[in-house]
Amino acid sequence: MAIPVVLMGLGAIGRAVARAVLTKPELEVVAALELSPERVGKKLSEVLDMPAPDLVITSDVAAALKKAQGGVMVHATGSRLDAVEGELAQALSAGLCVASTCEELAYPWLRHPEIAERLDRIAQKRKVALLGTGVNPGFVLDRLPATLGAVTGPVRMVRAERVVDARTRRGQLQRKVGAGLNEEEFDRGVDDGTVGHVGLMESAALAALGVGLEVDEVDESIDPVESDEDQVGEGGLQVPRGGITGVKQVARAFHDQKVVAELTLIIALGAVNPHDEIELVGDPNIKVVIPGGVPGDKATAWAVAHAAPLLPGAEPGLISVLDLPAGR
């Protein structure tokens, strides 16, 4: 019998997740939720531009959750945990497991321990599982290092780098990494949280914990990337030579004042040599390089879709990708 699924959030990532979920025979989409007025009232197939169950997208959360009793909510509405806590809590309280793309939910004990405790308490009481997953955080810079750690001895440090050419990504991400801003605008965006990738600090903590290292604290730096030549982004965005084309972020996890994980993320228009590189410094050293890198949006969609069927059988409570079984 298929697991009932309610979709929540049908923006660019939410639609990608929904399309992936619809290919999984063990999942059955029974409701689609959207808080954005322009999609409410439309048929799901129309919004996804593909064959889909004959469902009309609704904003009635309680009614949608009721249809998926005992199933899973696939959640894709925001990156910040404090902004989506209510949505997650409502689904958990209704007896649904939740697989979410919320980046801060990947390891919420880092920045939001009180929210993490509240959500875990609800999930434990209702005997359901709550998971934050995706490609970054969720796989490349955290679960993948943990997987590599299964074939080595003691690891002293995790070092990883992800380079993404933002020209291949949607316009929303190009704006999120500050492409086209001046220095003052960039700095202001970093300060107010509108510029920069969310989730790198969470990945640093997970990367270290996943290979058996302890973590006392995590810090992060966010700097602009300036172009050596003119660049063009989505929607006619023009960035002249010397202009800001994206971000370079570095997150470091520490134990006993020593760096146990160092993750570097570069997302910029025209970034040279896109790739993912994971290195475990230990016995023996292991280094894996993925030329071109793991495709972000598609990989996030599949990460959520593959995780959703696992949640009803998972340990109740707030879990991380490190708690998932290997494979699908």
N, C-alpha and C positions, 0 to 999 in steps of 0.2 A: 504494500500500500504506500502510495507516494506521500511525502511529507508536505503538509500545507504551508505555503509561503505567502507572506504579505510583503510587497515592495514598498519602501518608504523613501522618497526622494528620487526624482526622475530628471535631474540635471544631466550634464554630459557623462559624468561617472556613473550616476544611478542608471541611466539608460544602458550603458555598456554592461553593467552588472546584470540588469534585467535580461538582456539578450543572452548572456551566458547562462543564467539560471534557467531560462526557457529551453535550453538544450539538454538539461539534466533530467532524465526520465524518473529519477527518484524524488524529484521536487515537483510540486504542483502549485502554480501561482493562483491564488484564490481572491486576492484583492491588491489594489494598487493605490497608494497614498501619495498625495502631493499637496504641499501647502502653498505653492505658487499658483496664483489664480489663472494664468494663461494656459495651464494644462488641465486643471480641474474641469470635469465634464466631458473631456475627450475620451475616445476609445484608446485602450492601451496599444492596440495594433497600429493606430494612427501615429501615436507619439514615438513608438519604437521603429516604425517603418518596416515592420515584418509581421508575419502571421503570429497571432497571440490569442490567448483565451478571450472570449467575448466579455471583457470587463470594461466598465467605465471608471476612469480615475476619479477618486473621491478625496475630500478633505476631512471626512468623518472618521477620525482615528479610532474611536471606540467600536464603531460598527465593523471597520476593517479588521481590527485585532480579534474581534469575536469570531469572524469567519475562519481564522487560522489557529483556533484553539489547539494547543499541543504541538504547534509547529514552530516556524522560525520567521522572524522579521529580518529582512535584508535591508539594512539601513545605510543611506548615503546622503546625508543632509548637511554635514558640517565637519570642520577639522578640529574645532575647539570643544573640549569636553564639557566645560561649564555651560556652553550654549545649547548642547543637545542632551544634557542630563535628564531633563524632563521627558523627552521623547523615549529615551532608553528605559527609564523607570516605569513609564506607562506600559510599555510592551512587556517588560519583565513581570510587572504586577498582574498583567492579564494572562500570565502563564506561557509566554512565548520565549524561546531562546532568541538571541540576537547576534547576527554577524554584521559588524559595522565597519565602514571605511574611515571612521573618525580617527585621525592620526594620533591624537593624544590618548586614545583608548588602548593603543598598542601596549603601553606600559604606564597606566595612569597613576601608579603608586609614586612615580617620580615627581610630577607637578601638582597632582590633585589627590593626595592621599585620603582626604575626607570624602570627596565624591566617590572615590574607588571603594571606600568602606561602605558608604550608603548603598551603592549599586550592588556590591557583593552581598550585602545583607538581604536585599530584596531577592536576588537570584537564588541564594541559598534557601530562603524561606519558600520560594515557589518551585524549587528543585529544577531550575533551568540554568543554561550556560550563557554567558555574555563574552563576546570576543571582538577585539579590534584587529583587523587584518588588512592586507593589501600587498603591494610590491615594495613600498618604501615609505613608512615602515611596514614590516610584515614578512619580508622575504630576503631581498638582496643583501641588505646590510645587517641582518640579525638572524633570521632562521637559517639562511645558507651557511654563515660561519659556524653556527651550532651544529649543523649537519656535518660539515667538514671536520669538526672536532671529534667526531665519533671514530676517526681513524688515525688519531695521533695521541701521543702521550701528553704530559702536562703542558698547558699553553700558558705562556707568560704575557702575551699581548695579542689583541686582534687589531689589525690595520686594514682599512678598506677605503676604496675610492670609487665614486660613481660620477661619471661625466655624461651629461645629457645635452645634446644640441636642441635648444628650445625651439628652433625653427620647425622641428618635426612634431611639436606639441601644440595643443589648443591655445587660443589667444588668452584665455583666462589664466593659464599657467605662465605665459609670457609676461603678463601684467603682474602676477604674483611675485615673480623674481625680479621685478623692478626695471625691466627692459624699457628704455626710453626716458627714464627719470633723470633729473639732475642730482647732484650729490646731496643737496639739502632735502629734496623730496625723498631720496633713497633713505637717508638717515632717519627722517621723520617716519617713514613707513616701517623701518625696522623697529623703532621705538614703540609704535602703536600696534605692531603685530600684523600689518597688512602686507609687508614685504618679507619674503623669506619662506623657506620650506618648513612646514610643521612636521615634527616627528623624528628629527635626526637625533636629538638627545635621548628620546625613547629607544631608538635603535642602538645607540651606544651602550645603554644599560643592558638591553637584551643580548647584544653581541657578547658582552663580557660574561653575563650570567649563563649564557648558553654553552660556554666552554668551561664552566666551572670556576670562574673567577668571582670574587666579591667586589661590590661597588659601594663606595662611601658617598660619592658625589659625582655630578656630571656638569660640565660647563660647555659653552658654545660661543663661537665668534661668527659674525656675519659681515662679509665685506663685498663691495661691488666688483664686478668683472667689467673691464673696459676693453672695447674692441680695437683691433689693429686695422680694421677696414670697415667701410660702410656695411650695415646690415639691414635687412628688411624682415619684419615680423608679420604676423597675421593682421589682416584688416588695413594694410598699407602703413603699418608702423615703420617709421624710418629712424634709424639710429646711425648718426655719422661716426666716422673714425674718431676714436677717443671717447665716445659716449658709453653710457652704461648699458650693457647687454644682458646682465643677469647677476647671479650671486655665487659667491664661494663661501660655503659654510663648513666649519670644522667643529665636531663635537668630540669631547674627550671624557671618558669615564675614569675615575681614580679609585685606588684602594691603597691605604697607607701612604698617601701622597705620591704614589707612582701611577703613571698612565697605564691602564689595563686595556683600553680600547680607544682607538683614534679613527674617526670616520670623517672623510672629506667628501663633500658633495658640491659639484660644480654644475649649475644649470644656466646656460647662457645661449643667446643667439649666436650661431656659428662656432660653438665650442669645438675645439680640435680633438680628434681621436675619441669619440664617444665610446665608453666601455664601462664595465664593472670589474673591479679587481678586489679580491679578498685574499688576505694573507694572515695565516696563523703563525705567530712567532713561538716556536716550541720545539718539541722533540718527536718527530722531525718537523722542520718548517714546511708549510704547505701554502702554495699560491695558486689561485684560480683566476683566469682572466676570461671575461665574456666579451669578445669584440662586438662593438655596436651597442652593448648593454641590453638588459631585459626591457622590452617595450613596456612603458609605464602604465598607460590606461588599460590596455588589453590585459596585461598581467594582473593588475589590480582586480579587474572584473572576474577573471578566472580564479584568483585566490579566494575571493568571497564566495563564488559559486561552488568551489570544491570544498570549502570549509562548512558551508551551511548544512549539508546532510550529516556531518559528523557531530554537530552540536547536541541533538537530542540524546545521543549516547555518551556525551562527555560528562565529566564530573561537574555537578552543579556549582554555580558561583561565577565570579569574575576570573577568566583565564587569559593566558597569552598564547601566542603562536607556538611557544616552546612546549605547551601542554598538548598540542595536537599530535596525533600519530603521524609517522612518516608517510609520504606519498599522499594520495587523495583520500 
